Amino acid sequence: MDNQIKAAVPAGAGTEQPRTLSSRIGPMAQRYGILIALAVLCVVLSLVSDNFLTSRNIINVLRQTSINGILAIGMTFVILTRGIDLSVGSVVAMAGVVSASFATTSAAGFIPGAPYVAAVPLAVGVLTGIALGALSGLAVARFAVPAFVATLGMLSAARGLTLIYSGGRPIPALTDGYRWIGTGDIAGIPVPIILFGLVFALSHFVLTRTRFGRHVYAVGGNPHAAKVSGLPVRRIRFLVYVISGGLAAIAGMILTARTGSALPQAGVAYELDAIAAVVIGGTSLAGGIGRVTGTVIGALLIGVMNNGLDLLGVESYYQQVIKGGLIVAAVMLDRSRRTEE
């Protein structure tokens, strides 16, 4: 009887080997690796620099990160659909210049009052970014222009339009109401950080709790299957570029308000930092995989790294080398994870 029972039991049943420590750490490292890296970096910098963990420096890091973080969140929507947006740096400059032209002390004199100087330039700036993003989205979604080519063209065109609009000169003398966007605070928290937090919360909700968010992941995961399933693939691809353009405009106005002057040369190479934050944060360039939370942590990692290297007196040239290494390492990790799956 015992032999019959043994024969009926499949070989190896009931003899499952306990999970090893490495098998437990592997998935955890993949899921929380970027957060662990950020924590380790903060600990190291706090040990080597007495000025790093001061409240003033932490606020400064968050304020500086807010611009790249907002750009990177918009870039996340695009990359999730297997796209790329190289034009965000130029959109930053264009939106900043156009909105600032409505926020100078001379322009505000036509319609005096705080509501004008706060609302009108902001609305004009956001609409500018949305319009530029819509043009890129139209080229990609309607005319099937590769995203790299379409947004590279917009990068050049938007920069040229910025120089034409501004005459190649900065726009100074901005009103206090407009500058408050970049230099003001609410209950001791700088406005740029509050805006960054609001953009993150709204984007996280959209991607995780709405039908549109599920469609974004579906289009990035398998565009053909999404189309066969009846999803409006073209519309979704169009809208993610509109979102990216609108968020780039917000980032551009924060930058302009902080500096107190709209520079037509602003935003150069900002798209690289945005893409770096997205990739380092775990979003796959192949689309369909990624989280806004990871993007925010990636942006914070870049911001903390830049701040720490500045405190240590490291030249900016080396910062670019380190940042490039982080991007390559993140892409290699993503490819190895996809190969294992």
VMD Tcl script that draws the C-alpha trace (Angstrom):
set ca {
  {0.00 0.00 0.00}
  {2.77 2.43 0.90}
  {4.44 1.74 -2.40}
  {1.19 2.44 -4.29}
  {0.74 5.76 -2.50}
  {4.31 6.72 -3.28}
  {3.82 5.81 -6.92}
  {0.68 8.00 -7.14}
  {2.50 11.05 -5.82}
  {4.34 12.93 -8.57}
  {8.07 13.08 -8.23}
  {9.20 16.13 -6.34}
  {5.73 16.85 -4.88}
  {5.87 18.12 -1.35}
  {9.63 18.61 -1.61}
  {9.63 22.24 -2.80}
  {12.93 23.80 -1.95}
  {12.85 26.87 0.28}
  {13.48 30.12 -1.53}
  {17.05 31.26 -1.20}
  {18.02 34.71 -0.04}
  {19.15 35.70 -3.54}
  {15.83 34.63 -5.07}
  {14.03 36.87 -2.60}
  {16.33 39.84 -3.01}
  {16.28 39.77 -6.83}
  {12.62 40.79 -7.36}
  {12.85 43.26 -4.49}
  {15.92 44.89 -6.02}
  {14.16 45.18 -9.37}
  {11.09 46.76 -7.81}
  {12.74 49.04 -5.26}
  {16.25 49.34 -6.69}
  {15.88 52.99 -7.75}
  {14.49 53.95 -4.33}
  {17.30 52.10 -2.59}
  {19.84 53.86 -4.83}
  {18.32 57.24 -3.91}
  {18.45 56.41 -0.19}
  {22.07 55.23 -0.41}
  {23.06 58.36 -2.33}
  {21.43 60.57 0.30}
  {23.23 58.73 3.12}
  {26.61 59.01 1.38}
  {26.18 62.71 0.63}
  {25.07 63.42 4.18}
  {28.29 61.80 5.42}
  {30.63 63.64 3.08}
  {28.93 67.04 3.21}
  {27.58 68.81 6.28}
  {25.41 71.07 4.14}
  {23.46 68.35 2.35}
  {20.84 67.47 4.97}
  {20.03 71.04 5.91}
  {16.41 72.05 5.41}
  {17.47 74.90 3.14}
  {19.38 72.56 0.83}
  {16.60 69.94 0.74}
  {14.08 72.62 -0.26}
  {16.52 73.84 -2.89}
  {16.90 70.31 -4.33}
  {13.13 69.85 -4.51}
  {12.67 73.27 -6.12}
  {15.31 72.52 -8.75}
  {13.95 69.03 -9.37}
  {10.39 70.30 -9.88}
  {11.11 71.56 -13.42}
  {12.74 68.36 -14.67}
  {10.21 66.30 -12.74}
  {7.23 67.92 -14.48}
  {8.93 67.50 -17.85}
  {9.71 63.86 -17.08}
  {6.12 63.08 -16.09}
  {4.94 64.33 -19.48}
  {7.70 62.31 -21.14}
  {6.48 59.20 -19.27}
  {3.11 59.34 -21.02}
  {4.88 59.47 -24.40}
  {7.42 56.73 -23.72}
  {4.71 54.43 -22.37}
  {3.23 54.46 -25.88}
  {6.62 53.62 -27.47}
  {7.19 57.24 -28.44}
  {9.73 59.93 -27.61}
  {9.47 63.70 -27.34}
  {12.70 65.53 -28.14}
  {10.98 68.92 -28.38}
  {10.23 69.57 -24.70}
  {13.28 71.78 -24.19}
  {12.23 74.07 -27.03}
  {8.63 74.05 -25.78}
  {9.94 75.18 -22.39}
  {11.56 78.21 -24.05}
  {8.61 78.99 -26.34}
  {5.99 78.81 -23.59}
  {8.17 80.84 -21.27}
  {8.72 83.61 -23.79}
  {5.11 83.80 -24.98}
  {3.64 83.78 -21.47}
  {6.21 86.32 -20.24}
  {5.27 88.73 -23.03}
  {1.83 88.92 -21.40}
  {3.29 89.30 -17.92}
  {5.59 92.30 -18.27}
  {4.78 95.41 -16.30}
  {3.91 97.24 -19.53}
  {1.53 94.50 -20.70}
  {-0.13 94.30 -17.31}
  {-0.85 98.00 -17.47}
  {-3.50 97.44 -20.13}
  {-5.63 95.38 -17.77}
  {-4.42 96.03 -14.22}
  {-5.05 93.69 -11.32}
  {-3.75 90.44 -9.90}
  {-6.24 88.16 -11.70}
  {-4.93 89.33 -15.06}
  {-1.25 89.00 -14.32}
  {-1.77 85.58 -12.76}
  {-4.32 83.96 -15.06}
  {-3.84 85.29 -18.59}
  {-0.08 84.62 -19.00}
  {-0.50 81.15 -17.49}
  {-3.36 80.31 -19.84}
  {-1.47 81.62 -22.87}
  {1.64 79.66 -21.91}
  {-0.21 76.38 -21.40}
  {-2.11 76.81 -24.67}
  {1.20 77.42 -26.45}
  {2.63 74.17 -25.12}
  {-0.54 72.27 -25.96}
  {-0.52 73.63 -29.52}
  {3.10 72.60 -30.09}
  {2.46 69.18 -28.58}
  {-0.64 68.79 -30.76}
  {1.41 69.45 -33.90}
  {3.89 66.76 -32.92}
  {1.09 64.39 -31.99}
  {-0.68 65.03 -35.29}
  {2.46 64.18 -37.24}
  {3.00 60.98 -35.26}
  {-0.59 59.75 -34.94}
  {-2.22 60.91 -38.17}
  {0.64 60.91 -40.68}
  {2.70 58.08 -39.13}
  {5.87 60.16 -38.93}
  {8.36 58.43 -36.60}
  {8.26 60.12 -33.21}
  {12.00 60.74 -33.25}
  {11.77 62.61 -36.55}
  {8.57 64.52 -35.75}
  {9.75 65.81 -32.38}
  {13.27 66.49 -33.64}
  {11.70 68.73 -36.26}
  {9.58 70.42 -33.60}
  {12.68 70.92 -31.46}
  {14.20 73.02 -34.24}
  {10.98 74.73 -35.34}
  {9.90 75.74 -31.83}
  {13.35 77.12 -31.06}
  {13.26 79.17 -34.24}
  {9.77 80.47 -33.46}
  {10.96 81.42 -29.98}
  {13.82 83.48 -31.40}
  {11.50 85.10 -33.96}
  {8.86 85.95 -31.36}
  {11.35 87.43 -28.90}
  {13.65 88.99 -31.49}
  {16.43 86.91 -29.97}
  {16.33 89.02 -26.81}
  {15.26 88.22 -23.24}
  {11.92 89.50 -21.96}
  {12.57 91.16 -18.56}
  {10.52 93.25 -16.12}
  {8.03 90.52 -15.22}
  {5.26 91.33 -12.78}
  {5.42 90.15 -9.18}
  {2.26 88.13 -9.72}
  {3.89 86.10 -12.47}
  {7.19 85.67 -10.62}
  {5.28 84.28 -7.65}
  {4.86 81.04 -9.65}
  {8.57 80.40 -9.37}
  {9.59 82.24 -6.22}
  {6.50 82.31 -4.00}
  {5.41 79.86 -1.34}
  {2.26 78.60 0.35}
  {2.52 77.81 4.06}
  {6.29 77.78 3.70}
  {6.30 75.33 0.78}
  {7.63 76.79 -2.50}
  {5.03 77.00 -5.26}
  {7.14 74.98 -7.78}
  {7.20 72.04 -5.34}
  {3.43 72.28 -4.85}
  {2.86 72.33 -8.61}
  {5.19 69.35 -9.01}
  {3.23 67.45 -6.38}
  {-0.11 68.28 -8.00}
  {1.12 67.20 -11.45}
  {2.43 63.94 -9.99}
  {-0.80 63.18 -8.09}
  {-3.01 63.91 -11.10}
  {-0.82 61.95 -13.51}
  {-0.62 58.97 -11.16}
  {-4.40 58.97 -10.85}
  {-4.88 59.18 -14.62}
  {-2.50 56.31 -15.37}
  {-3.68 53.99 -12.61}
  {-7.37 54.77 -12.14}
  {-8.79 55.85 -15.47}
  {-9.70 54.19 -18.74}
  {-7.37 56.51 -20.61}
  {-4.46 55.36 -18.45}
  {-5.22 51.70 -19.16}
  {-5.40 52.51 -22.86}
  {-1.98 54.19 -22.72}
  {-0.44 51.01 -21.32}
  {-2.34 48.87 -23.84}
  {-1.13 50.90 -26.81}
  {2.46 50.78 -25.57}
  {2.32 47.08 -24.74}
  {0.93 45.90 -28.10}
  {-0.34 48.55 -30.55}
  {-1.68 45.96 -32.99}
  {-3.68 44.14 -30.34}
  {-4.97 47.46 -29.00}
  {-6.17 48.45 -32.47}
  {-7.83 45.06 -33.05}
  {-9.55 45.44 -29.68}
  {-11.13 48.67 -30.88}
  {-9.04 51.12 -28.89}
  {-8.57 54.58 -30.46}
  {-4.84 54.15 -30.92}
  {-4.35 57.31 -32.99}
  {-6.23 59.46 -30.49}
  {-4.25 58.10 -27.56}
  {-0.93 58.70 -29.32}
  {-2.06 62.22 -30.19}
  {-3.14 63.02 -26.63}
  {0.09 61.91 -24.96}
  {2.01 64.49 -26.98}
  {-0.55 67.13 -26.03}
  {-0.02 66.21 -22.37}
  {3.75 66.36 -22.80}
  {3.52 69.79 -24.45}
  {1.21 71.18 -21.77}
  {3.44 69.99 -18.93}
  {6.53 71.32 -20.70}
  {4.80 74.70 -20.84}
  {4.17 74.62 -17.10}
  {7.82 73.76 -16.50}
  {8.85 76.59 -18.81}
  {6.77 79.15 -16.95}
  {8.16 78.01 -13.60}
  {11.70 78.41 -14.97}
  {10.91 81.85 -16.39}
  {9.30 82.99 -13.15}
  {12.28 81.78 -11.11}
  {14.85 83.59 -13.21}
  {12.70 86.72 -13.56}
  {13.37 86.92 -17.28}
  {12.28 84.86 -20.29}
  {15.33 83.67 -22.19}
  {14.91 82.38 -25.76}
  {17.91 80.10 -25.14}
  {16.28 78.45 -22.12}
  {15.59 74.75 -22.01}
  {18.53 73.60 -24.13}
  {19.08 69.83 -23.63}
  {16.30 69.64 -21.03}
  {14.82 66.76 -22.99}
  {17.89 64.67 -22.11}
  {17.37 65.08 -18.36}
  {13.68 64.30 -18.76}
  {14.36 61.11 -20.72}
  {17.06 60.17 -18.20}
  {14.62 60.50 -15.28}
  {12.03 58.36 -17.07}
  {14.48 55.60 -18.04}
  {16.26 55.57 -14.67}
  {12.83 55.40 -13.04}
  {12.13 52.07 -14.71}
  {9.92 52.98 -17.67}
  {10.76 50.77 -20.64}
  {11.66 52.41 -23.92}
  {9.81 49.51 -25.56}
  {6.57 50.89 -24.11}
  {3.82 49.54 -21.89}
  {5.90 49.25 -18.71}
  {6.56 52.02 -16.20}
  {5.16 54.16 -13.42}
  {5.02 57.87 -12.74}
  {6.27 57.10 -9.22}
  {9.47 55.67 -10.66}
  {9.87 58.73 -12.88}
  {9.61 61.05 -9.88}
  {12.21 59.01 -7.99}
  {14.43 59.10 -11.08}
  {14.12 62.89 -11.26}
  {14.94 63.15 -7.55}
  {17.97 60.90 -8.03}
  {19.30 63.16 -10.77}
  {18.54 66.28 -8.71}
  {20.22 64.92 -5.59}
  {23.22 63.76 -7.60}
  {23.66 67.17 -9.23}
  {23.27 68.95 -5.91}
  {25.68 66.64 -4.13}
  {28.33 66.97 -6.82}
  {27.94 70.75 -6.67}
  {28.42 70.71 -2.90}
  {31.55 68.60 -3.37}
  {32.91 71.00 -5.99}
  {32.78 68.48 -8.84}
  {32.77 70.13 -12.27}
  {29.65 69.90 -14.39}
  {31.54 67.97 -17.08}
  {31.86 65.00 -14.76}
  {28.18 65.28 -13.86}
  {27.29 64.74 -17.51}
  {29.51 61.64 -17.64}
  {27.88 60.17 -14.52}
  {24.39 60.94 -15.81}
  {25.17 59.25 -19.11}
  {26.43 56.19 -17.27}
  {23.22 56.03 -15.23}
  {21.11 56.10 -18.40}
  {23.09 53.30 -20.04}
  {22.98 51.21 -16.87}
  {19.22 51.70 -16.56}
  {18.63 50.63 -20.18}
  {20.89 47.58 -19.73}
  {18.95 46.61 -16.60}
  {15.65 46.99 -18.45}
  {16.84 44.83 -21.36}
  {18.16 42.12 -19.04}
  {14.87 42.07 -17.15}
  {12.90 41.78 -20.39}
  {15.17 38.95 -21.57}
  {14.60 37.02 -18.37}
  {10.83 37.42 -18.74}
}
mol new
graphics top color blue
foreach p $ca { graphics top sphere $p radius 0.5 }
foreach p [lrange $ca 0 end-1] q [lrange $ca 1 end] { graphics top cylinder $p $q radius 0.2 }
display resetview
